[in-house]
Amino acid sequence: MTTRAGFVALIGEPNAGKSTLTNAMVGAKVSIVTHKVQTTRARIRGVAMEGEAQIVFVDTPGLFRPRRRLDRAMVAAAWGGAADADIIVLMVEAHRGVTEGVERILEGLAEIGKGRTVALAINKIDRVKSEALLVLAKTLNDRYPFAETFMISAEKGHGVPALRKWLAGELPEGPWLYPEDQIADLPMRMIAAEMTREKLTLRLHQELPYQLTVETESWDERKDGSARIEQIVYVMRDGHKGIVLGHKGETIKAVSKAAREELQEFLGRKVHLFLQVKVRPNWLEESERYSQMGLDFKDGN
């Protein structure tokens, strides 16, 4: 029996559907999915099995024009994830086509894609007519020599099995990199923190979510099989703390409940979740916060 294993980096603009595709491929919720852009900060990897092949997805942050240190570290992580991968898949939204952001990614691919297998996945195909899809596929293939082009809807699952099968066949031969039952290589503490951050992002609109981070402070396994998890939500200003807590604490209660329910479903057991909100004005400049997110502080320079 010949086993195959390797890394596949999904790259694209924020919101192109990279996290949704990772989750569809892996069959479990690993990367957080929200309608807000820039929600994936760390290179969360999902592991998918396809026949005798183990596909390890490097879900990179969306590539965009960076403004702050955190942005720069995220973009460096995205390109770093692509440079380390065996196969790169560029995801482009069907209805948005070749945007300025896609143009920049194509320029970057000219360098990073050398000597690598690069595939194109046109996502959200249910939003446009098939003639437009063919034109977009031709335009992109004229710009870059993609090994293969896939038309998919990550959300609805269309075209996902074909892409997974193709990836499995393209990976190098070799032993599996992870135990078969392991879904993500991120420590559970980080996945738990990401789930809470996702709930906060969905509850709070505008700029605030990018000014906060969540860390799992303690994780105790209880005798009855449940887990007691304490997390801290760091915000930059006192005013932000009030927004996160909400009137009479109702926002943080709702977030805590939603995060707890999702964690229980993910872990398959009872969870006691306790959230605290702390003001830390400079967390965006602290290297420790970056390593908690799996990013390299130096990449932000």
Buried (B, 14 or more C-beta within 10 A) or exposed (E): EEEBBBBBBBBBBBBBBBBBBBBBBBEEBBBBBBEBBBBBBBBBBBBBBBEEBBBBBBBBBBBBEBEEBBBBBBBBBBBBBBEEBBBBBBBBBBEBBBEEBBEBBBEBBEEBBEEBBBBBBBBBBEEBEEEBBEEBBEEBEEBBEBBBBBBBBBBEEBBBEEBBEBBBEBBEEEEBBBEEEEBBBBEBBBBBBBBBBBBBBBBBEEEBBBBBBBBBBEBEEEEEEBBBBBBBBBBBEEEBBEBBBBEEEEBBEEBBEBBBBBBBEBBEBBBEBEBEBEEBEEBBEBEEBBEBBBBBBEBBE
